[in-house]
């Protein structure tokens, strides 16, 4: 497949607000540092920085956060020509980091711009011949837009590689809602990426290999489960391989999974595997793609926030 065909990343932008107690005392109030985030937007930024032709498809508000999103995405090289100008406000997430740098989020997402997709907006925003459509996270479970995105996946699948990252957010959407839709996603997807946390929310207690086999049976050929400091397990139609994590001094893990996904897709796109079904993909190809994904994730963990690397930073 031609590597000149773009990758489309469809989903939300979220303003991530990190809270710090003033003078070390919560009673004195909190200072908020706001940075642009959102799983799909993070992946689009990382892909564009790596050099993949990337179109981001998101409903961008005209508020102060929407302007922040535009600056970050465009400054990273993402194409925003398919983004509708939304009248609704941006989604806000307040993040609290634990001692290991893992973020817990409180979302302010009711009635915000990200979920209000119309079928006409989605169709108008697409390039003529995308190699891949990557989506997931809240955009696939928040109505009214979620059902319209699923219809788009079905329409594109005959000619476009479909990649899905559920990125479960149990604090905002009950895991049951993801479980109810997962079989349809697997039937549409060529690539399914989850974290071990996602697996725990969706299928608690299920061994990794059994979960992979269940998803293969539903139709998805490539399943990748990221395991934090233990790297990643990939399963290509049942053939397993494990890739270790690349070591780094972890500042925080914000955006690490999104960055991993970008590295994986960047390699597959550069190697010409995206643009249809993954029929020519070999375990060696998967190993190389996952290895790059771990490198991009490690570089993101080594800095504060979801700030994925440019090629010279790998």
VEXDREN-2710 file (C-alpha; in Angstrom, 1 decimal):
% VEXDREN-2710
k/r/px/py/pz
1/UNK/0.0/0.0/0.0
2/UNK/1.2/3.5/-0.7
3/UNK/2.7/5.3/2.4
4/UNK/1.5/8.6/1.0
5/UNK/-2.1/7.9/2.0
6/UNK/-2.9/9.6/5.3
7/UNK/-3.8/8.2/8.6
8/UNK/-7.0/9.7/10.1
9/UNK/-7.3/9.9/13.9
10/UNK/-10.9/10.4/15.0
11/UNK/-11.8/11.4/18.6
12/UNK/-11.7/13.9/21.4
13/UNK/-9.5/16.6/22.6
14/UNK/-9.5/17.1/26.4
15/UNK/-8.1/19.9/28.5
16/UNK/-6.1/18.1/31.2
17/UNK/-5.9/20.2/34.4
18/UNK/-3.2/19.2/36.9
19/UNK/-4.0/20.3/40.4
20/UNK/-1.3/21.4/42.9
21/UNK/-2.2/22.6/46.5
22/UNK/-1.1/26.1/47.2
23/UNK/1.6/26.4/49.8
24/UNK/1.4/22.7/50.2
25/UNK/-2.0/22.9/52.0
26/UNK/-5.2/21.9/50.2
27/UNK/-7.2/24.3/52.4
28/UNK/-5.3/27.2/50.8
29/UNK/-6.7/26.4/47.4
30/UNK/-5.4/24.7/44.3
31/UNK/-3.4/25.9/41.3
32/UNK/-4.4/24.3/38.0
33/UNK/-1.9/23.8/35.2
34/UNK/-3.9/23.1/32.0
35/UNK/-2.3/21.2/29.1
36/UNK/-4.0/19.9/25.9
37/UNK/-4.7/16.2/25.9
38/UNK/-7.3/13.5/25.0
39/UNK/-6.2/10.1/23.9
40/UNK/-7.0/10.4/20.2
41/UNK/-5.5/13.9/20.0
42/UNK/-2.3/12.7/21.8
43/UNK/-2.0/9.9/19.2
44/UNK/-2.5/12.3/16.3
45/UNK/0.2/14.6/17.7
46/UNK/2.7/11.8/18.1
47/UNK/2.0/10.4/14.7
48/UNK/2.4/13.8/13.0
49/UNK/5.6/14.4/14.9
50/UNK/7.0/11.1/13.7
51/UNK/6.4/12.1/10.1
52/UNK/3.3/10.2/9.3
53/UNK/0.8/12.2/7.1
54/UNK/-2.0/12.6/9.7
55/UNK/-5.4/14.2/9.6
56/UNK/-7.1/14.7/13.0
57/UNK/-10.8/14.6/12.9
58/UNK/-12.3/16.2/16.0
59/UNK/-15.0/18.7/16.9
60/UNK/-13.0/21.7/18.1
61/UNK/-14.7/24.3/20.3
62/UNK/-14.1/28.0/19.8
63/UNK/-13.3/28.5/23.6
64/UNK/-9.9/29.0/25.1
65/UNK/-9.2/25.3/25.3
66/UNK/-10.2/24.8/21.7
67/UNK/-7.6/27.3/20.6
68/UNK/-5.0/25.5/22.7
69/UNK/-5.9/22.2/20.9
70/UNK/-5.5/23.8/17.5
71/UNK/-2.1/25.2/18.3
72/UNK/-0.8/21.9/19.6
73/UNK/-2.1/19.8/16.7
74/UNK/-1.2/22.2/13.9
75/UNK/2.2/22.9/15.5
76/UNK/2.9/19.2/15.5
77/UNK/2.1/18.9/11.8
78/UNK/-1.4/17.4/11.9
79/UNK/-3.9/18.4/9.2
80/UNK/-7.0/20.0/10.8
81/UNK/-9.0/20.8/7.6
82/UNK/-11.6/18.2/8.6
83/UNK/-12.3/19.6/12.0
84/UNK/-15.8/21.2/12.4
85/UNK/-15.9/24.5/14.4
86/UNK/-18.1/23.5/17.4
87/UNK/-20.3/25.8/19.3
88/UNK/-20.3/23.6/22.4
89/UNK/-17.5/24.0/25.1
90/UNK/-14.4/21.8/25.3
91/UNK/-14.2/18.7/27.6
92/UNK/-12.2/19.2/30.8
93/UNK/-10.4/16.6/32.9
94/UNK/-8.9/17.3/36.3
95/UNK/-5.9/15.0/36.8
96/UNK/-4.5/13.8/40.1
97/UNK/-1.1/12.0/39.9
98/UNK/-0.3/9.2/42.4
99/UNK/3.3/8.4/43.7
100/UNK/4.0/6.3/40.5
101/UNK/3.0/9.1/38.2
102/UNK/-0.2/7.5/37.1
103/UNK/-3.1/9.9/36.6
104/UNK/-6.6/9.6/38.0
105/UNK/-9.1/11.8/36.1
106/UNK/-12.3/13.6/37.0
107/UNK/-14.1/14.5/33.8
108/UNK/-16.4/17.5/33.1
109/UNK/-17.9/16.2/29.8
110/UNK/-21.6/16.7/29.7
111/UNK/-22.8/18.6/26.6
112/UNK/-19.3/19.2/25.3
113/UNK/-18.2/19.5/21.7
114/UNK/-16.5/16.1/21.3
115/UNK/-19.6/13.9/21.3
116/UNK/-22.0/15.8/19.0
117/UNK/-21.0/14.4/15.7
118/UNK/-23.4/14.3/12.7
119/UNK/-23.0/11.9/9.9
120/UNK/-22.5/14.9/7.5
121/UNK/-19.6/16.3/9.6
122/UNK/-17.9/12.9/9.6
123/UNK/-18.2/12.4/5.9
124/UNK/-17.1/15.9/5.0
125/UNK/-14.0/15.7/7.2
126/UNK/-12.5/12.6/5.7
127/UNK/-9.7/12.7/3.1
128/UNK/-10.4/11.0/-0.2
129/UNK/-8.5/7.8/0.4
130/UNK/-7.2/7.3/4.0
131/UNK/-4.8/4.4/4.6
132/UNK/-6.1/3.9/8.2
133/UNK/-8.7/5.3/10.5
134/UNK/-7.7/5.1/14.2
135/UNK/-10.3/5.9/16.9
136/UNK/-11.4/4.9/20.3
137/UNK/-11.6/6.2/23.9
138/UNK/-14.6/8.2/24.9
139/UNK/-15.6/9.1/21.3
140/UNK/-16.7/5.5/20.8
141/UNK/-19.0/5.3/23.8
142/UNK/-20.4/8.8/24.2
143/UNK/-23.7/9.4/22.3
144/UNK/-24.9/10.7/20.0
145/UNK/-21.6/10.6/18.1
146/UNK/-20.6/7.1/19.1
147/UNK/-23.1/5.3/16.9
148/UNK/-22.3/7.5/13.9
149/UNK/-18.6/6.7/14.3
150/UNK/-19.4/3.0/14.3
151/UNK/-21.4/3.4/11.1
152/UNK/-18.4/5.2/9.6
153/UNK/-16.1/2.3/10.5
154/UNK/-18.4/-0.1/8.7
155/UNK/-18.5/2.1/5.6
156/UNK/-14.7/2.5/5.5
157/UNK/-13.6/-1.0/6.3
158/UNK/-13.6/-2.4/2.7
159/UNK/-10.7/-0.1/1.7
160/UNK/-9.2/1.3/4.9
161/UNK/-7.3/-0.3/7.8
162/UNK/-9.3/0.2/11.1
163/UNK/-7.5/0.6/14.4
164/UNK/-9.3/0.9/17.7
165/UNK/-8.0/1.7/21.2
166/UNK/-10.9/1.5/23.8
167/UNK/-8.9/3.4/26.5
168/UNK/-11.5/2.6/29.1
169/UNK/-12.5/5.5/31.4
170/UNK/-14.5/3.9/34.2
171/UNK/-14.8/7.1/36.1
172/UNK/-16.9/8.6/33.4
173/UNK/-18.4/5.7/31.4
174/UNK/-19.3/2.3/33.1
175/UNK/-17.2/-0.5/31.7
176/UNK/-20.4/-2.4/30.8
177/UNK/-21.0/0.1/28.0
178/UNK/-17.6/-0.8/26.5
179/UNK/-18.2/-4.5/26.9
180/UNK/-21.6/-4.2/25.1
181/UNK/-19.9/-2.6/22.1
182/UNK/-16.6/-4.5/22.0
183/UNK/-17.8/-7.3/19.8
184/UNK/-18.9/-4.8/17.1
185/UNK/-15.5/-3.1/17.3
186/UNK/-13.6/-6.3/16.9
187/UNK/-15.7/-7.2/13.9
188/UNK/-14.8/-3.9/12.3
189/UNK/-11.1/-3.6/13.4
190/UNK/-7.9/-4.8/12.0
191/UNK/-5.9/-3.6/15.1
192/UNK/-7.1/-3.6/18.7
193/UNK/-4.8/-2.1/21.3
194/UNK/-5.6/-2.2/25.0
195/UNK/-3.7/-1.7/28.2
196/UNK/-3.6/-4.2/31.0
197/UNK/-5.8/-1.8/33.0
198/UNK/-8.3/-1.8/30.1
199/UNK/-8.3/-5.6/30.2
200/UNK/-8.9/-5.6/34.0
201/UNK/-12.0/-3.3/33.5
202/UNK/-13.4/-5.3/30.5
203/UNK/-12.6/-8.9/31.5
204/UNK/-11.4/-9.0/35.1
205/UNK/-9.4/-12.1/35.9
206/UNK/-9.1/-13.2/32.2
207/UNK/-5.6/-14.4/31.2
208/UNK/-4.0/-12.3/28.4
209/UNK/-3.9/-15.1/25.9
210/UNK/-7.5/-16.1/26.4
211/UNK/-8.6/-12.5/25.9
212/UNK/-6.6/-12.3/22.7
213/UNK/-8.2/-15.6/21.4
214/UNK/-11.7/-14.3/22.2
215/UNK/-11.1/-11.1/20.2
216/UNK/-9.5/-12.9/17.3
217/UNK/-12.6/-15.1/17.2
218/UNK/-14.7/-11.9/16.9
219/UNK/-12.7/-10.8/13.8
220/UNK/-9.7/-8.7/14.7
221/UNK/-6.4/-10.1/13.4
222/UNK/-3.9/-8.1/15.5
223/UNK/-4.3/-7.6/19.2
224/UNK/-1.7/-5.7/21.3
225/UNK/-1.9/-5.4/25.1
226/UNK/0.5/-3.0/26.7
227/UNK/1.8/-4.0/30.1
228/UNK/3.4/-0.8/31.5
229/UNK/6.9/-1.6/32.7
230/UNK/6.6/-5.2/31.4
231/UNK/6.4/-4.1/27.7
232/UNK/3.7/-5.4/25.4
233/UNK/2.1/-8.7/24.3
234/UNK/1.1/-8.9/20.6
235/UNK/-1.0/-11.6/19.0
236/UNK/-1.3/-11.9/15.3
237/UNK/-4.1/-14.4/14.5
238/UNK/-3.0/-16.3/17.6
239/UNK/0.8/-16.2/17.1
240/UNK/2.1/-14.4/20.2
241/UNK/5.2/-12.4/20.8
242/UNK/6.3/-10.2/23.8
243/UNK/8.4/-7.1/23.6
244/UNK/10.1/-5.7/26.7
245/UNK/9.6/-2.0/27.7
246/UNK/12.4/0.4/27.0
247/UNK/13.7/1.7/30.3
248/UNK/13.6/5.3/31.2
249/UNK/13.4/7.5/34.3
250/UNK/9.6/7.9/34.5
251/UNK/8.3/11.4/35.2
252/UNK/4.7/10.4/34.6
253/UNK/2.8/8.0/32.4
254/UNK/0.3/10.5/30.9
255/UNK/-0.2/9.8/27.2
256/UNK/2.1/6.8/27.2
257/UNK/-0.4/4.4/25.7
258/UNK/-1.4/7.0/23.0
259/UNK/2.3/7.5/22.1
260/UNK/2.7/3.7/21.9
261/UNK/-0.2/3.5/19.5
262/UNK/1.4/6.2/17.3
263/UNK/4.7/4.4/17.1
264/UNK/3.0/1.2/16.1
265/UNK/0.9/2.8/13.4
266/UNK/3.9/4.9/12.2
267/UNK/6.0/1.8/11.5
268/UNK/3.1/-0.1/9.9
269/UNK/2.4/2.9/7.7
270/UNK/6.0/3.5/6.7
271/UNK/6.3/-0.2/5.8
272/UNK/3.3/0.0/3.5
273/UNK/1.0/-2.3/5.6
274/UNK/-1.9/0.1/6.1
275/UNK/-4.6/0.6/3.5
276/UNK/-6.7/-2.5/3.8
277/UNK/-6.6/-5.8/5.6
278/UNK/-3.3/-6.9/7.2
279/UNK/-3.0/-10.0/5.1
280/UNK/0.7/-9.6/4.4
281/UNK/1.7/-8.8/8.0
282/UNK/4.2/-11.1/9.6
283/UNK/5.2/-11.6/13.2
284/UNK/8.6/-10.0/12.4
285/UNK/6.7/-6.9/11.1
286/UNK/4.7/-6.8/14.3
287/UNK/7.8/-7.1/16.5
288/UNK/9.4/-4.1/14.8
289/UNK/6.2/-2.1/15.1
290/UNK/5.7/-2.9/18.7
291/UNK/9.4/-2.1/19.4
292/UNK/9.0/1.3/18.0
293/UNK/5.8/1.8/20.0
294/UNK/7.7/1.0/23.2
295/UNK/10.4/3.5/22.3
296/UNK/7.9/6.3/21.7
297/UNK/6.1/5.5/24.9
298/UNK/9.3/5.5/26.9
299/UNK/10.3/8.9/25.5
300/UNK/6.9/10.2/26.5
301/UNK/7.1/8.8/30.0
302/UNK/10.5/10.6/30.5
303/UNK/8.9/14.0/30.3
304/UNK/6.0/15.7/32.0
305/UNK/2.5/15.3/30.5
306/UNK/1.5/13.9/27.0
307/UNK/4.5/15.4/25.1
308/UNK/5.5/12.8/22.6
309/UNK/8.9/13.0/20.9
310/UNK/10.0/14.2/17.5
311/UNK/12.2/11.7/15.6
312/UNK/15.4/13.2/16.9
313/UNK/14.2/12.5/20.5
314/UNK/14.1/8.7/20.0
END
